[in-house]
């Protein structure tokens, strides 16, 4: 049990350290999810979510809540908004694009994944040529591909989708409230995010924002999942301002507080703060001769991928930093044992980032000393 008493500075891409105001919201109120108090909370989350998203015409959009991870939100979209015989095109250039493809194939046999190497730029000519064939009903993509730290061009993809009359579903799980995103200008029909990423609350609630008319049209599609059927979520939202199943009320209270804090800080102010944090990480890396993964790409404000120095094992870095009180993630797929990732959202500041790099210096110095000892130097 002593293990659970430890507290870490979480510089991983979720979960995050939360602000005390968000933590206190967990236990401020106790009420039933079928009473008017929850309906008022639900409506508050909807209003605040659309405001944080910068929606200029809120009457044309709505927000829904699913108790579950961001992946649950993604699955709710991919099983609800198309029919079994519809063609779905998924853009993939990393772990989470590939995951979208796998989820879609579970429900939609005519899913086509336009595959790219991890971190590779989208082939937009190939993408447009596919949409020009005229049979695609939905396109799915990831905005911030967390496995690389790169941002994908939602504006360009959205413009092509709009040109051919195809709906766009955007996984913004790790970019919402961290990176610049204009859902309306990018012609995004459905978007998902998670409470436990840049919104800096606890994990466990998927937040969906979408075009109201598109949610209305869900009644045309037969149900293929019960718990994650968005038709039920939209119907309960409209009729009762509630969810169809028992939600995680304390987590929704904390999410609403997180949305309120985001609005209080200001959209542009938060983007500028997180950009400054990310740039500070990259500057401190450069000072140490640590390379970041493809610095010429458009990078997220949320995550920086750092190449592991030659001869050093990621596990040594992870364990060394853990002993110093920090948690980071390593690379996956083709980047396993090649990179580690530093996330810059949640309740952190420049001082914590500097503390992290001081700790990293000690860990890397120890690793190099061990390498020299093994080499007999």
N, C-alpha and C positions, 0 to 999 in steps of 0.2 A: 504493500500500500504506500510505502514511502515514495515510490516512483511517481505516484500521482500528485505528490505535493510539490514536485519540482516545477519551476516556472522558467520558460525560455523566451528569449527574444526571437520571434518568428520572422525570419527573412526568407521564408519559402512562399511560393505562390498560392497560399491558402492552406490551412486556416491562418488567420492573422491575429496579432494582438489588437484588442479592442479598447476604445476609450472608456473610462469609468462611466460616463454618461450612458453609453450603450449597454454596458454590463449591468448597471442598476435598473435598466428598463425591464430586464428579465423578471424581476420580482416585485415591481411596483404595483401591479394590479393582478387580481385573480377574478376571472369571470368566465362564463360559459360561451362556447362558440356558437350557440344557437340563440343568443340574447342580443339585445340592441347595442350593448357595449361593444361586442365584437363587430357588428355591422358598421358602427361608427369608426372603429379601428381600420377595418377593411377599406372603407371609403377614403380614409386618410392616407393609407398606403397607396391607393390608386392615384389620388391627386398628387401626392408627393413624388411618386415614381415618374409620372408624366412630366412633372416640373423639372426633376433632375435630368430627365432625358432631353429637356429643351424642346418639347413638342409645342409647336406654335399654334396648332389647331387641335386642342385637346378633345373637342367633341367628336373628332373623327377617329380617336384612338381609345383604347382601354388597356387596363393592366389586370393580370390574373396571378394568383399565388398557388403554387403546388408545394406541399411539404415533401422535400427531397432535395437531392443535389442538383447542380446544374445539368447533369446528365439526365435526370428525371424530367426536367423541363424540356430538354431536347427531344427525348423520347415521346413526350406528350404531343409535341408539334408533329413529329414525323409519322406518328400513327393516326393522327386526327385530321390533317388538312388535305390529304389526297386519298384517292381510292386505290385499291390493290392493282388495278391495271394502268395507273398513271405512271408516266415517266418522271423520275426524279434524278436530277444531276447534282452530284456532290463534288465540290472542289476540295482537294486534299493536298497539303504540302507539309504535313506533320502529324503527330499523334492524334490530335483532336479532330482534324479533318477526316482522318481515317476512321475515327470512332463514329463520326456522323454517318459515314458511309456504311459502317457495320450495323448501326441502329436502323438506318433506312432499309437496308437489305432484309432485315428481320420482318418488316411489314410490307415492303414494296419490292416485289421481285424485279421490276423494271428499273431499279436503281442503277445508274451509271456513275462510276467514280472517275473523275478526270484526275489521274494521279500525277504527282510531281515528286521529285526528290525532296526530302525534308529541308525546308528553308529556301527552296527554289521559288522564283517568281512565278505567278500564275501565267499560263499561256493563254492570254485573252483572245488571240486570234482563233485558236482551236476551240475555245469556249464559245465564242460568238458563232462560229461555223456550226457548232452543234445546236445552238438555240435556233439558228436560221432554218433548221429542218422543220420546225413548227409543231413538234409533238411534245415538247417538254412542259410539264405542269408546275414544277417547283424546282428552284435551285437552293441548295444549302451550302453555307460556307462558314468558316471561323474568322472572326475579325482579328483578335490577338491569338495567334498560334503559340500557346504558352510553351510548348516543347522546344521552341527555338527563340522566343522572345520577339518575333517579327510581327508586324502588322500587315494584314492583307488588304488589298485595295477595294474596300466595299463600295466606294463611290463609283469606280469604273465598272465593277460587276453589276451594281444596281442600275447604272445607265443602260447597260446591255440588256438586262432583264426588262427594264421599262420599254426599251425599243421593241422587244418582241412580245410584250404582254405576258411575261412570266413572273410569278410571285417569287419573292426572295425571302428566305429564312436565314437569319444571322445569329450565330452563336457569339454573343458578346459577354460570355461568362467572365472572362478576365480583363475585358477592356472597358466595360460600362463604368463610367465615373472616373476612369483613369486616363483614357485616351479620347481624343476628339472624335465625335461620332454624331452625325446628323441623320437621324432615321428618315425624316421626311425627304430631304434632298437626295438621299441615297436610295430612295424607293424601296425601303425595307418593309415587308408585309408583316413578318413575325420576328421578334427578337427575344432571346433568353439571356438571363444573367443569374447570378447567385448572390445570396446574402453575405457569404463569407469571403468575398474577394475584395475588390476596390471599394465597395460600400462599407467595408470594415466592420461588419457585424459577425455574428456567429454563423457557421455553416448550417444548412438544413432547410433552407427555403429557396425555391426557384421562383424567380420573378419573370413574368412574361409580359411583353408589351406588343400590341399589334393593332392593325387597322380594324376598326369596329365592323366595317362591312365584311371583312374577311372572316371574322369570328361569327357573324350572322350566317354566313354561307356554310358553316360547319355542319349544319343540320342536313345538308345534302349528302353527307358521307356516312356510311354505316359504321357503327362502333367496332373497333378491333382491339380494344383494351378497355378494361373497366376503370381501374384506379386512375389511369392517365388519359382518360377520354376528355378532351378539351370542350366538347359539346356540353358535358355536364358542368364543368367549371364555369363556362360562360353563362349557362342558364342560371345556375345558382347565384352567380355574381349579379346578374341583371335583376333577378326576382327578389333575392334576399340580402344581397351584399355579404355573402358568405361563401364557404367552400362546400362541396358535396360530401366530403369526408372530414373527420376530426382533424383539424390542423394543429400545428405546433404553436399554440397561442403565444407562449413566452418568446419564442424566436421571432414571431411576427411583430410583437411589441418592440423588440430590439431592432429589427429591421426598420420599423417606422422611425425610431429614434435616429438610426443611422441616416435615413433619408432626410430627416429634419436637419441634422448636422451638416449634411452635404449642401442643403439649400442655404443654411446660415453662412457657411463658408463662401458660397458662390461658385457657380460653374467654372468660370474662367480662372478664378483664384485657385480652385482645387487642381485644375489641369496644370497651372503654372507651378504650383507647389510640387506636384508629383514629377513634373518634368525636371524641376531643379534637383530633386532627390536622385532621379535616374542619371542625370548628367554628372552629379557629384560622384556617384558610384563609378561611372565610366572614367571620370578624371582620376579618381584614386587608383583605378586599375592601371591606367596609362602611366601614372607615376611609378608604379612597381614593375612596369614592363609586362603586365598581364594583358593578353590579347582578348578582345571580346569577339563574339561570333559575328562575322560579316558586318563590320561597323558601317558599311555603305548602304545597308538595307534600312528601310524605315522601321525603327525600333519602337517598341511599346514603352510607355512611361512606367509600366508595372514590373517588368522583369528584365534583368541583364544576364545574358549567358556569357560566362567567362571560360576561356580555354584553360584546362588544367596544365600546369608546367610539366615539361617532359620528365618522366621518371617518378612522378608523384602519383600516388593512388588516391582516387576520390574518397575511398573509405577512410583513409588517414585524415584527409581534410575534414570530412564530416564528423568523425569522432573527436578530433582535436577541437573543432569549433563547438561541438556539443559540450565538451568539458569546460569551455569558456562561456557557456550559456547561450549559444546561438544555434539555430536550426536552419539549414539550407537544403536544397534539393540538388540531385545530380542529373546528368543528362539521361535521355532515354533513346531507344532505338539506335540509329547510327551514331548518336552522340554520347552513348553510354561510355563512361570512363574518359570522355574527352572534354566535357564541360561541367561546370557547376553553375547554379543559378542563384541570383540575389534578387529578391523581390523587394519593392519599395512602396508597398501600400500598407494600410493599417496604422496603428498607433506607434509610429516611429518618427524620428526626426534626424537632422544632420548629425547631432552628437552621437546618436546610436549608430549611425552609419560609420562614423569615424571610429567608434569603439569596436565595431565589427572588423574594420581593416587593421586596427592595432592587434586584435586577436588573430586575424588571418596571418599577419606578419609572423607572429610567434609560432603558429602552426606550421607555416611553410618553412620557417627557419629550422624547426625541429625535424621536419621531413627531409630537408636537404642535408642536415647533420647526419641523420640516419643513413642516407644514401652514401655519403662519403665514408662513413664507418664501414658499410658493407663493401665498398670498393677498396678498402684498405688505405684510404688517403689520410 
